[in-house]
């Protein structure tokens, strides 16, 4: 082992946290969500969801680094390596929480303090579990992001007695953190989980979930499904199931606005993960071009562009139908609003495909995808709230048409 060398605490933070693909995919989203929490401070439901997502994503980045420690032997070869990286992670957690506390101070909302404590309790649990085992990461993420979406929708105001309960649970977790097992010990299966996670962008959806029910979808969206894999049909089926469950609940509680926001958030996350998986398999063109159904690489690229457009239109139909049923239930339906919302979702999906066509560097692509998600989220919210005029419908339709053209035009850069 190398001798311990005193280093500045921030040394290597750029490489550890922002040039590492899996970690950056979570940490950048956490930073954007924390910023959105301050920007949309007056929209309580939106700021609450952004707050939970910011905290959960930060802890997920720290949990991912914990798995990397188990997958490599650097912490054994370099003195204080693990301690150095984990300290940087704790600094990020402190900074994110500080930003969120500032937003809470500006909003003067006790409910947000409650949400922040719950999010930290959940995130801390994820981190401590992943310090000792790697195979539960996707399951923990799945539960955490479900929590982040559902809690603000169904519980706008949590009871104040949860604040001392959360503090008590946090204290118990910190006291019992070493009871789970020895952290950061090298494990053979951690390297396998690390590589699989890197290829899928650490998708919170288990690889085998609903994989047997998407054959027809994968055939219709080929060759896009060739690059993305079974995850493509999984995301579509999950979006449909979420919409059906939300529609049923909406008959009893008016949650249409929250559901549309959550549906858009899930859609953007799914499209981002699809682009990640597609980028990881970008070296598989040679095998695809040898198939007898295509006459050269240009034909494959055109087919990929068409399947991306087909996928975007499918998403648009899903959003239109879901929004129509949700709003009709409580006599809030307006054709212009619903149509503008659906077309904005199509435009958001096409934006990610255009970026995926042009940019090959996965680090640059991940940052741009995160930024485009934020911009698309703003556009979608504007269309939901203020898309009740024919002019705005025409503008968003023109915007989507330009993106559809760019999706076809940029295939030459693939």
C-alpha positions as a LaTeX table, in Angstrom:
\begin{tabular}{lrrr}
\hline
Residue & $x$ (\AA) & $y$ (\AA) & $z$ (\AA) \\
\hline
Unk1 & 0.00 & 0.00 & 0.00 \\
Unk2 & 1.18 & 3.54 & $-0.76$ \\
Unk3 & 1.97 & 5.81 & 2.16 \\
Unk4 & $-0.65$ & 8.35 & 3.12 \\
Unk5 & $-0.17$ & 11.74 & 1.46 \\
Unk6 & $-1.92$ & 14.84 & 2.70 \\
Unk7 & $-4.10$ & 16.17 & $-0.12$ \\
Unk8 & $-6.54$ & 19.07 & $-0.40$ \\
Unk9 & $-10.05$ & 17.71 & 0.19 \\
Unk10 & $-11.22$ & 18.92 & $-3.24$ \\
Unk11 & $-8.40$ & 17.26 & $-5.21$ \\
Unk12 & $-9.74$ & 14.91 & $-7.90$ \\
Unk13 & $-13.37$ & 15.88 & $-7.32$ \\
Unk14 & $-13.93$ & 16.70 & $-11.00$ \\
Unk15 & $-12.73$ & 13.27 & $-12.11$ \\
Unk16 & $-14.42$ & 11.37 & $-9.29$ \\
Unk17 & $-17.84$ & 12.98 & $-9.55$ \\
Unk18 & $-18.31$ & 14.68 & $-12.92$ \\
Unk19 & $-16.16$ & 12.69 & $-15.35$ \\
Unk20 & $-17.38$ & 9.39 & $-13.98$ \\
Unk21 & $-20.39$ & 8.61 & $-16.16$ \\
Unk22 & $-22.66$ & 6.87 & $-13.69$ \\
Unk23 & $-22.03$ & 9.32 & $-10.89$ \\
Unk24 & $-22.45$ & 12.38 & $-13.10$ \\
Unk25 & $-25.87$ & 11.16 & $-14.29$ \\
Unk26 & $-27.15$ & 11.45 & $-10.72$ \\
Unk27 & $-25.16$ & 14.37 & $-9.35$ \\
Unk28 & $-25.93$ & 16.72 & $-12.26$ \\
Unk29 & $-29.63$ & 15.94 & $-11.88$ \\
Unk30 & $-29.34$ & 16.69 & $-8.16$ \\
Unk31 & $-27.77$ & 20.09 & $-8.85$ \\
Unk32 & $-30.41$ & 20.95 & $-11.46$ \\
Unk33 & $-33.22$ & 19.83 & $-9.14$ \\
Unk34 & $-31.83$ & 21.94 & $-6.29$ \\
Unk35 & $-31.65$ & 24.96 & $-8.60$ \\
Unk36 & $-35.22$ & 24.31 & $-9.80$ \\
Unk37 & $-36.34$ & 24.18 & $-6.17$ \\
Unk38 & $-35.30$ & 27.82 & $-5.75$ \\
Unk39 & $-36.54$ & 28.94 & $-9.17$ \\
Unk40 & $-40.02$ & 27.45 & $-8.62$ \\
Unk41 & $-40.15$ & 28.30 & $-4.93$ \\
Unk42 & $-43.70$ & 29.66 & $-5.18$ \\
Unk43 & $-45.03$ & 26.47 & $-6.77$ \\
Unk44 & $-45.11$ & 24.31 & $-3.65$ \\
Unk45 & $-45.93$ & 20.96 & $-5.27$ \\
Unk46 & $-43.14$ & 21.37 & $-7.84$ \\
Unk47 & $-40.54$ & 22.66 & $-5.37$ \\
Unk48 & $-41.33$ & 19.80 & $-2.97$ \\
Unk49 & $-40.79$ & 17.16 & $-5.65$ \\
Unk50 & $-37.58$ & 18.85 & $-6.81$ \\
Unk51 & $-36.36$ & 18.94 & $-3.21$ \\
Unk52 & $-36.86$ & 15.21 & $-2.71$ \\
Unk53 & $-35.28$ & 14.39 & $-6.09$ \\
Unk54 & $-32.24$ & 16.58 & $-5.34$ \\
Unk55 & $-31.55$ & 14.82 & $-2.04$ \\
Unk56 & $-32.22$ & 11.31 & $-3.36$ \\
Unk57 & $-30.05$ & 11.84 & $-6.46$ \\
Unk58 & $-27.16$ & 13.10 & $-4.33$ \\
Unk59 & $-27.28$ & 10.05 & $-2.10$ \\
Unk60 & $-27.58$ & 7.81 & $-5.18$ \\
Unk61 & $-24.36$ & 9.35 & $-6.53$ \\
Unk62 & $-22.68$ & 8.62 & $-3.20$ \\
Unk63 & $-24.05$ & 5.07 & $-3.22$ \\
Unk64 & $-22.71$ & 4.62 & $-6.75$ \\
Unk65 & $-19.25$ & 5.66 & $-5.58$ \\
Unk66 & $-19.60$ & 3.11 & $-2.77$ \\
Unk67 & $-20.21$ & 0.38 & $-5.33$ \\
Unk68 & $-17.19$ & 1.54 & $-7.31$ \\
Unk69 & $-15.12$ & 1.16 & $-4.16$ \\
Unk70 & $-16.32$ & $-2.44$ & $-3.88$ \\
Unk71 & $-15.63$ & $-3.09$ & $-7.57$ \\
Unk72 & $-12.01$ & $-1.86$ & $-7.54$ \\
Unk73 & $-9.03$ & $-2.28$ & $-5.24$ \\
Unk74 & $-7.91$ & 1.34 & $-5.17$ \\
Unk75 & $-9.01$ & 1.78 & $-1.58$ \\
Unk76 & $-6.63$ & $-1.05$ & $-0.64$ \\
Unk77 & $-3.71$ & 0.21 & $-2.73$ \\
Unk78 & $-3.89$ & 3.95 & $-2.03$ \\
Unk79 & $-3.96$ & 5.08 & 1.57 \\
Unk80 & $-7.05$ & 7.09 & 2.56 \\
Unk81 & $-8.39$ & 6.88 & $-1.02$ \\
Unk82 & $-11.86$ & 5.78 & 0.08 \\
Unk83 & $-11.93$ & 8.29 & 2.93 \\
Unk84 & $-10.96$ & 11.10 & 0.53 \\
Unk85 & $-13.68$ & 10.30 & $-2.03$ \\
Unk86 & $-16.39$ & 9.75 & 0.57 \\
Unk87 & $-15.54$ & 13.05 & 2.27 \\
Unk88 & $-16.12$ & 14.83 & $-1.04$ \\
Unk89 & $-19.48$ & 13.07 & $-1.27$ \\
Unk90 & $-20.41$ & 14.31 & 2.19 \\
Unk91 & $-19.51$ & 17.83 & 1.11 \\
Unk92 & $-21.90$ & 17.53 & $-1.86$ \\
Unk93 & $-24.66$ & 16.30 & 0.46 \\
Unk94 & $-24.06$ & 19.25 & 2.80 \\
Unk95 & $-24.08$ & 21.76 & $-0.09$ \\
Unk96 & $-27.30$ & 20.38 & $-1.60$ \\
Unk97 & $-29.00$ & 20.43 & 1.80 \\
Unk98 & $-27.76$ & 23.98 & 2.39 \\
Unk99 & $-29.28$ & 25.14 & $-0.91$ \\
Unk100 & $-32.55$ & 23.44 & $-0.03$ \\
Unk101 & $-32.57$ & 24.97 & 3.46 \\
Unk102 & $-32.17$ & 28.40 & 1.84 \\
Unk103 & $-35.21$ & 27.72 & $-0.35$ \\
Unk104 & $-37.15$ & 26.58 & 2.73 \\
Unk105 & $-36.17$ & 29.78 & 4.55 \\
Unk106 & $-37.43$ & 31.84 & 1.62 \\
Unk107 & $-40.72$ & 29.93 & 1.45 \\
Unk108 & $-41.20$ & 29.67 & 5.26 \\
Unk109 & $-42.76$ & 26.23 & 4.87 \\
Unk110 & $-42.63$ & 23.70 & 7.73 \\
Unk111 & $-43.94$ & 21.07 & 5.33 \\
Unk112 & $-40.76$ & 21.38 & 3.25 \\
Unk113 & $-38.64$ & 20.80 & 6.37 \\
Unk114 & $-40.64$ & 17.62 & 6.88 \\
Unk115 & $-40.03$ & 16.55 & 3.29 \\
Unk116 & $-36.32$ & 17.35 & 3.53 \\
Unk117 & $-35.89$ & 15.21 & 6.64 \\
Unk118 & $-37.80$ & 12.31 & 5.05 \\
Unk119 & $-35.71$ & 12.55 & 1.88 \\
Unk120 & $-32.47$ & 12.51 & 3.89 \\
Unk121 & $-33.69$ & 9.52 & 5.88 \\
Unk122 & $-34.42$ & 7.64 & 2.67 \\
Unk123 & $-31.17$ & 8.71 & 0.99 \\
Unk124 & $-29.05$ & 7.82 & 3.99 \\
Unk125 & $-30.62$ & 4.35 & 4.05 \\
Unk126 & $-29.76$ & 3.85 & 0.36 \\
Unk127 & $-26.16$ & 4.87 & 0.94 \\
Unk128 & $-25.59$ & 2.66 & 3.97 \\
Unk129 & $-27.14$ & $-0.35$ & 2.24 \\
Unk130 & $-25.01$ & 0.13 & $-0.88$ \\
Unk131 & $-21.84$ & 0.51 & 1.19 \\
Unk132 & $-21.99$ & $-3.21$ & 1.99 \\
Unk133 & $-23.77$ & $-4.70$ & $-1.04$ \\
Unk134 & $-24.12$ & $-3.73$ & $-4.69$ \\
Unk135 & $-27.00$ & $-5.87$ & $-5.98$ \\
Unk136 & $-29.69$ & $-3.83$ & $-4.16$ \\
Unk137 & $-28.79$ & $-0.53$ & $-5.85$ \\
Unk138 & $-31.41$ & $-0.67$ & $-8.62$ \\
Unk139 & $-34.13$ & $-1.81$ & $-6.20$ \\
Unk140 & $-33.30$ & 1.02 & $-3.80$ \\
Unk141 & $-33.37$ & 3.54 & $-6.65$ \\
Unk142 & $-36.68$ & 2.19 & $-7.89$ \\
Unk143 & $-38.27$ & 2.62 & $-4.46$ \\
Unk144 & $-36.63$ & 6.00 & $-3.85$ \\
Unk145 & $-37.77$ & 7.61 & $-7.09$ \\
Unk146 & $-41.25$ & 6.15 & $-6.66$ \\
Unk147 & $-41.32$ & 7.77 & $-3.23$ \\
Unk148 & $-40.10$ & 11.08 & $-4.66$ \\
Unk149 & $-42.95$ & 11.15 & $-7.18$ \\
Unk150 & $-45.80$ & 9.73 & $-5.09$ \\
Unk151 & $-45.33$ & 11.59 & $-1.77$ \\
Unk152 & $-45.78$ & 15.15 & $-3.16$ \\
Unk153 & $-48.79$ & 13.99 & $-5.19$ \\
Unk154 & $-50.78$ & 12.25 & $-2.46$ \\
Unk155 & $-49.49$ & 14.06 & 0.63 \\
Unk156 & $-49.33$ & 17.79 & 0.02 \\
Unk157 & $-48.98$ & 18.49 & 3.75 \\
Unk158 & $-47.38$ & 15.96 & 6.05 \\
Unk159 & $-48.22$ & 15.97 & 9.78 \\
Unk160 & $-45.72$ & 17.89 & 11.90 \\
Unk161 & $-45.19$ & 14.95 & 14.26 \\
Unk162 & $-43.18$ & 13.32 & 11.46 \\
Unk163 & $-40.37$ & 15.84 & 12.04 \\
Unk164 & $-39.24$ & 14.39 & 15.40 \\
Unk165 & $-39.89$ & 10.88 & 14.05 \\
Unk166 & $-37.59$ & 11.54 & 11.09 \\
Unk167 & $-34.91$ & 12.94 & 13.38 \\
Unk168 & $-35.18$ & 9.85 & 15.58 \\
Unk169 & $-34.91$ & 7.50 & 12.60 \\
Unk170 & $-31.93$ & 9.45 & 11.24 \\
Unk171 & $-30.19$ & 9.13 & 14.60 \\
Unk172 & $-30.89$ & 5.39 & 14.74 \\
Unk173 & $-29.54$ & 4.90 & 11.21 \\
Unk174 & $-26.33$ & 6.74 & 12.09 \\
Unk175 & $-25.92$ & 4.75 & 15.30 \\
Unk176 & $-26.52$ & 1.39 & 13.59 \\
Unk177 & $-24.64$ & 2.07 & 10.34 \\
Unk178 & $-21.87$ & $-0.43$ & 11.16 \\
Unk179 & $-24.32$ & $-3.21$ & 12.04 \\
Unk180 & $-25.08$ & $-3.87$ & 8.36 \\
Unk181 & $-21.59$ & $-5.17$ & 7.64 \\
Unk182 & $-18.08$ & $-4.02$ & 6.77 \\
Unk183 & $-18.34$ & $-1.17$ & 4.22 \\
Unk184 & $-16.37$ & $-0.80$ & 0.97 \\
Unk185 & $-14.96$ & $-4.35$ & 0.97 \\
Unk186 & $-13.96$ & $-5.66$ & $-2.47$ \\
Unk187 & $-16.59$ & $-8.02$ & $-3.93$ \\
Unk188 & $-16.48$ & $-9.92$ & $-7.22$ \\
Unk189 & $-20.16$ & $-9.37$ & $-8.02$ \\
Unk190 & $-19.77$ & $-5.62$ & $-7.43$ \\
Unk191 & $-17.68$ & $-5.33$ & $-10.60$ \\
Unk192 & $-20.40$ & $-7.12$ & $-12.59$ \\
Unk193 & $-23.12$ & $-4.86$ & $-11.16$ \\
Unk194 & $-20.92$ & $-1.82$ & $-11.79$ \\
Unk195 & $-20.47$ & $-2.66$ & $-15.49$ \\
Unk196 & $-24.12$ & $-3.52$ & $-16.03$ \\
Unk197 & $-25.16$ & $-0.31$ & $-14.33$ \\
Unk198 & $-22.76$ & 1.73 & $-16.42$ \\
Unk199 & $-24.24$ & 0.34 & $-19.64$ \\
Unk200 & $-27.83$ & 1.04 & $-18.58$ \\
Unk201 & $-27.18$ & 4.41 & $-16.91$ \\
Unk202 & $-28.09$ & 2.81 & $-13.56$ \\
Unk203 & $-31.70$ & 2.54 & $-14.63$ \\
Unk204 & $-33.90$ & 1.97 & $-11.56$ \\
Unk205 & $-35.99$ & $-0.51$ & $-13.57$ \\
Unk206 & $-34.88$ & $-4.14$ & $-13.00$ \\
Unk207 & $-33.65$ & $-5.73$ & $-16.23$ \\
Unk208 & $-36.15$ & $-8.60$ & $-16.14$ \\
Unk209 & $-39.23$ & $-6.54$ & $-15.30$ \\
Unk210 & $-42.00$ & $-6.91$ & $-17.94$ \\
Unk211 & $-39.39$ & $-8.02$ & $-20.49$ \\
Unk212 & $-41.66$ & $-10.80$ & $-21.79$ \\
Unk213 & $-44.52$ & $-8.43$ & $-22.66$ \\
Unk214 & $-42.73$ & $-6.00$ & $-24.96$ \\
Unk215 & $-41.94$ & $-8.15$ & $-27.99$ \\
Unk216 & $-44.49$ & $-6.43$ & $-30.22$ \\
Unk217 & $-43.31$ & $-2.97$ & $-29.13$ \\
Unk218 & $-39.67$ & $-3.84$ & $-29.75$ \\
Unk219 & $-40.50$ & $-5.14$ & $-33.24$ \\
Unk220 & $-42.43$ & $-2.00$ & $-34.15$ \\
Unk221 & $-39.65$ & 0.28 & $-32.89$ \\
Unk222 & $-36.75$ & $-1.59$ & $-34.47$ \\
Unk223 & $-33.87$ & $-0.62$ & $-34.93$ \\
Unk224 & $-34.22$ & 1.77 & $-31.97$ \\
Unk225 & $-34.97$ & $-1.23$ & $-29.75$ \\
Unk226 & $-31.78$ & $-2.88$ & $-31.04$ \\
Unk227 & $-29.67$ & $-0.16$ & $-29.42$ \\
Unk228 & $-31.77$ & 0.48 & $-26.31$ \\
Unk229 & $-32.66$ & $-3.15$ & $-25.66$ \\
Unk230 & $-35.67$ & $-4.45$ & $-23.73$ \\
Unk231 & $-35.61$ & $-1.29$ & $-21.60$ \\
Unk232 & $-37.46$ & 0.55 & $-24.39$ \\
Unk233 & $-40.61$ & $-1.55$ & $-24.10$ \\
Unk234 & $-40.24$ & $-1.68$ & $-20.30$ \\
Unk235 & $-40.39$ & 2.11 & $-20.02$ \\
Unk236 & $-43.41$ & 2.35 & $-22.33$ \\
Unk237 & $-45.31$ & $-0.33$ & $-20.41$ \\
Unk238 & $-44.45$ & 1.30 & $-17.08$ \\
Unk239 & $-45.66$ & 4.69 & $-18.35$ \\
Unk240 & $-48.94$ & 3.10 & $-19.46$ \\
Unk241 & $-49.38$ & 1.32 & $-16.11$ \\
Unk242 & $-48.62$ & 4.53 & $-14.22$ \\
Unk243 & $-51.21$ & 6.39 & $-16.31$ \\
Unk244 & $-53.87$ & 3.72 & $-15.71$ \\
Unk245 & $-53.28$ & 3.68 & $-11.94$ \\
Unk246 & $-53.29$ & 7.49 & $-11.81$ \\
Unk247 & $-56.54$ & 7.65 & $-13.81$ \\
Unk248 & $-58.24$ & 5.25 & $-11.39$ \\
Unk249 & $-57.08$ & 7.24 & $-8.36$ \\
Unk250 & $-58.10$ & 10.48 & $-10.06$ \\
Unk251 & $-61.73$ & 9.34 & $-9.99$ \\
Unk252 & $-61.60$ & 9.70 & $-6.19$ \\
Unk253 & $-59.06$ & 12.52 & $-5.73$ \\
Unk254 & $-58.36$ & 15.38 & $-8.11$ \\
Unk255 & $-54.65$ & 14.83 & $-8.76$ \\
Unk256 & $-54.64$ & 15.56 & $-12.50$ \\
Unk257 & $-52.10$ & 18.40 & $-12.35$ \\
Unk258 & $-49.69$ & 16.40 & $-10.18$ \\
Unk259 & $-50.02$ & 13.32 & $-12.37$ \\
Unk260 & $-49.24$ & 15.27 & $-15.55$ \\
Unk261 & $-46.12$ & 16.65 & $-13.92$ \\
Unk262 & $-45.05$ & 13.20 & $-12.67$ \\
Unk263 & $-45.81$ & 11.61 & $-16.05$ \\
Unk264 & $-43.66$ & 14.19 & $-17.81$ \\
Unk265 & $-40.86$ & 13.67 & $-15.31$ \\
Unk266 & $-40.96$ & 9.89 & $-15.78$ \\
Unk267 & $-41.07$ & 10.33 & $-19.56$ \\
Unk268 & $-37.98$ & 12.56 & $-19.60$ \\
Unk269 & $-36.12$ & 10.20 & $-17.27$ \\
Unk270 & $-37.00$ & 7.21 & $-19.47$ \\
Unk271 & $-35.94$ & 8.99 & $-22.68$ \\
Unk272 & $-32.65$ & 10.06 & $-21.06$ \\
Unk273 & $-31.91$ & 6.48 & $-19.99$ \\
Unk274 & $-32.76$ & 5.27 & $-23.52$ \\
Unk275 & $-30.24$ & 7.71 & $-24.97$ \\
Unk276 & $-27.65$ & 6.56 & $-22.46$ \\
Unk277 & $-28.15$ & 2.89 & $-23.40$ \\
Unk278 & $-28.09$ & 3.80 & $-27.10$ \\
Unk279 & $-24.80$ & 5.68 & $-26.67$ \\
Unk280 & $-23.22$ & 2.72 & $-24.85$ \\
Unk281 & $-24.07$ & 0.43 & $-27.80$ \\
Unk282 & $-22.98$ & 2.83 & $-30.53$ \\
Unk283 & $-20.21$ & 0.43 & $-31.58$ \\
Unk284 & $-22.77$ & $-2.18$ & $-32.70$ \\
Unk285 & $-23.48$ & $-0.60$ & $-36.09$ \\
Unk286 & $-21.40$ & $-3.15$ & $-37.98$ \\
Unk287 & $-23.63$ & $-6.06$ & $-36.99$ \\
Unk288 & $-26.80$ & $-4.15$ & $-37.84$ \\
Unk289 & $-25.62$ & $-3.10$ & $-41.30$ \\
Unk290 & $-24.97$ & $-6.73$ & $-42.23$ \\
Unk291 & $-28.67$ & $-7.62$ & $-41.93$ \\
Unk292 & $-30.29$ & $-8.31$ & $-45.33$ \\
Unk293 & $-33.19$ & $-5.93$ & $-44.60$ \\
Unk294 & $-30.98$ & $-2.86$ & $-45.06$ \\
Unk295 & $-29.03$ & $-1.62$ & $-48.08$ \\
Unk296 & $-26.02$ & $-0.05$ & $-46.42$ \\
Unk297 & $-25.44$ & 2.16 & $-43.40$ \\
Unk298 & $-27.55$ & 5.08 & $-44.70$ \\
Unk299 & $-30.64$ & 2.89 & $-44.81$ \\
Unk300 & $-30.01$ & 1.83 & $-41.21$ \\
Unk301 & $-29.70$ & 5.45 & $-40.10$ \\
Unk302 & $-32.92$ & 6.41 & $-41.87$ \\
Unk303 & $-34.71$ & 3.49 & $-40.24$ \\
Unk304 & $-33.36$ & 4.55 & $-36.84$ \\
Unk305 & $-34.60$ & 8.10 & $-37.42$ \\
Unk306 & $-38.05$ & 6.80 & $-38.39$ \\
Unk307 & $-38.26$ & 4.54 & $-35.34$ \\
Unk308 & $-37.28$ & 7.48 & $-33.10$ \\
Unk309 & $-40.07$ & 9.56 & $-34.66$ \\
Unk310 & $-42.50$ & 6.67 & $-34.23$ \\
Unk311 & $-41.50$ & 6.36 & $-30.57$ \\
Unk312 & $-42.03$ & 10.11 & $-30.06$ \\
Unk313 & $-45.49$ & 9.97 & $-31.64$ \\
Unk314 & $-46.39$ & 6.98 & $-29.48$ \\
Unk315 & $-45.40$ & 8.99 & $-26.41$ \\
Unk316 & $-47.49$ & 11.90 & $-27.67$ \\
Unk317 & $-50.58$ & 9.70 & $-28.08$ \\
Unk318 & $-50.10$ & 8.28 & $-24.59$ \\
Unk319 & $-49.80$ & 11.77 & $-23.09$ \\
Unk320 & $-52.85$ & 13.05 & $-25.02$ \\
Unk321 & $-55.08$ & 10.15 & $-23.97$ \\
Unk322 & $-53.90$ & 10.22 & $-20.35$ \\
Unk323 & $-54.31$ & 13.99 & $-20.03$ \\
Unk324 & $-57.75$ & 13.90 & $-21.67$ \\
Unk325 & $-59.12$ & 11.24 & $-19.31$ \\
Unk326 & $-57.55$ & 12.86 & $-16.24$ \\
Unk327 & $-59.00$ & 16.29 & $-16.99$ \\
Unk328 & $-62.38$ & 15.06 & $-18.24$ \\
Unk329 & $-62.97$ & 13.34 & $-14.91$ \\
Unk330 & $-63.27$ & 16.71 & $-13.14$ \\
Unk331 & $-64.59$ & 18.76 & $-16.10$ \\
Unk332 & $-61.25$ & 20.51 & $-16.64$ \\
Unk333 & $-60.63$ & 19.28 & $-20.19$ \\
Unk334 & $-59.66$ & 21.81 & $-22.87$ \\
Unk335 & $-58.59$ & 20.62 & $-26.30$ \\
Unk336 & $-55.93$ & 23.29 & $-26.82$ \\
Unk337 & $-54.26$ & 22.65 & $-23.45$ \\
Unk338 & $-54.20$ & 18.88 & $-23.88$ \\
Unk339 & $-52.99$ & 19.07 & $-27.49$ \\
Unk340 & $-50.27$ & 21.57 & $-26.55$ \\
Unk341 & $-49.17$ & 19.32 & $-23.67$ \\
Unk342 & $-48.96$ & 16.23 & $-25.89$ \\
Unk343 & $-47.03$ & 18.03 & $-28.64$ \\
Unk344 & $-44.64$ & 19.50 & $-26.04$ \\
Unk345 & $-43.93$ & 15.94 & $-24.83$ \\
Unk346 & $-43.24$ & 14.89 & $-28.44$ \\
Unk347 & $-40.85$ & 17.83 & $-28.80$ \\
Unk348 & $-39.07$ & 16.90 & $-25.56$ \\
Unk349 & $-38.54$ & 13.35 & $-26.79$ \\
Unk350 & $-37.28$ & 14.48 & $-30.20$ \\
Unk351 & $-34.86$ & 16.92 & $-28.55$ \\
Unk352 & $-33.08$ & 14.05 & $-26.81$ \\
Unk353 & $-32.79$ & 12.11 & $-30.08$ \\
Unk354 & $-31.32$ & 15.12 & $-31.89$ \\
Unk355 & $-28.72$ & 15.53 & $-29.14$ \\
Unk356 & $-27.97$ & 11.81 & $-29.27$ \\
Unk357 & $-27.41$ & 12.01 & $-33.03$ \\
Unk358 & $-24.99$ & 14.94 & $-32.87$ \\
Unk359 & $-22.90$ & 14.40 & $-29.74$ \\
Unk360 & $-20.71$ & 11.32 & $-29.33$ \\
Unk361 & $-18.87$ & 12.25 & $-26.12$ \\
Unk362 & $-20.88$ & 10.62 & $-23.35$ \\
Unk363 & $-19.90$ & 13.28 & $-20.78$ \\
Unk364 & $-21.05$ & 16.13 & $-23.00$ \\
Unk365 & $-24.18$ & 14.21 & $-23.96$ \\
Unk366 & $-25.14$ & 13.51 & $-20.33$ \\
Unk367 & $-24.83$ & 17.19 & $-19.38$ \\
Unk368 & $-26.83$ & 18.34 & $-22.42$ \\
Unk369 & $-29.53$ & 15.74 & $-21.79$ \\
Unk370 & $-29.92$ & 16.96 & $-18.21$ \\
Unk371 & $-30.14$ & 20.57 & $-19.40$ \\
Unk372 & $-32.62$ & 19.68 & $-22.15$ \\
Unk373 & $-34.77$ & 17.86 & $-19.58$ \\
Unk374 & $-34.94$ & 21.04 & $-17.52$ \\
Unk375 & $-35.83$ & 23.19 & $-20.52$ \\
Unk376 & $-38.39$ & 20.65 & $-21.75$ \\
Unk377 & $-39.95$ & 20.50 & $-18.30$ \\
Unk378 & $-40.43$ & 24.26 & $-18.31$ \\
Unk379 & $-41.97$ & 24.19 & $-21.81$ \\
Unk380 & $-44.36$ & 21.39 & $-20.87$ \\
Unk381 & $-45.46$ & 23.20 & $-17.69$ \\
Unk382 & $-46.07$ & 26.39 & $-19.66$ \\
Unk383 & $-48.21$ & 24.48 & $-22.16$ \\
Unk384 & $-50.24$ & 22.87 & $-19.36$ \\
Unk385 & $-50.84$ & 26.14 & $-17.54$ \\
Unk386 & $-51.08$ & 28.63 & $-20.42$ \\
Unk387 & $-51.39$ & 26.60 & $-23.64$ \\
Unk388 & $-55.03$ & 27.54 & $-24.14$ \\
Unk389 & $-54.59$ & 29.63 & $-27.28$ \\
Unk390 & $-54.36$ & 28.64 & $-30.93$ \\
Unk391 & $-51.18$ & 30.72 & $-31.32$ \\
Unk392 & $-49.32$ & 28.72 & $-28.66$ \\
Unk393 & $-50.56$ & 25.47 & $-30.17$ \\
Unk394 & $-49.21$ & 26.54 & $-33.56$ \\
Unk395 & $-45.88$ & 27.61 & $-32.06$ \\
Unk396 & $-45.34$ & 24.36 & $-30.18$ \\
Unk397 & $-46.39$ & 22.41 & $-33.30$ \\
Unk398 & $-43.85$ & 24.35 & $-35.37$ \\
Unk399 & $-41.20$ & 23.69 & $-32.72$ \\
Unk400 & $-41.92$ & 19.95 & $-32.77$ \\
Unk401 & $-41.87$ & 19.91 & $-36.59$ \\
Unk402 & $-38.45$ & 21.58 & $-36.65$ \\
Unk403 & $-37.15$ & 18.98 & $-34.19$ \\
Unk404 & $-38.59$ & 16.17 & $-36.33$ \\
Unk405 & $-36.72$ & 17.61 & $-39.33$ \\
Unk406 & $-33.51$ & 17.90 & $-37.28$ \\
Unk407 & $-33.90$ & 14.31 & $-36.12$ \\
Unk408 & $-33.86$ & 13.21 & $-39.76$ \\
Unk409 & $-31.18$ & 15.70 & $-40.85$ \\
Unk410 & $-28.70$ & 14.85 & $-38.07$ \\
Unk411 & $-28.60$ & 11.12 & $-38.84$ \\
Unk412 & $-25.55$ & 11.80 & $-41.00$ \\
Unk413 & $-23.58$ & 12.48 & $-37.80$ \\
Unk414 & $-24.32$ & 9.04 & $-36.37$ \\
\hline
\end{tabular}
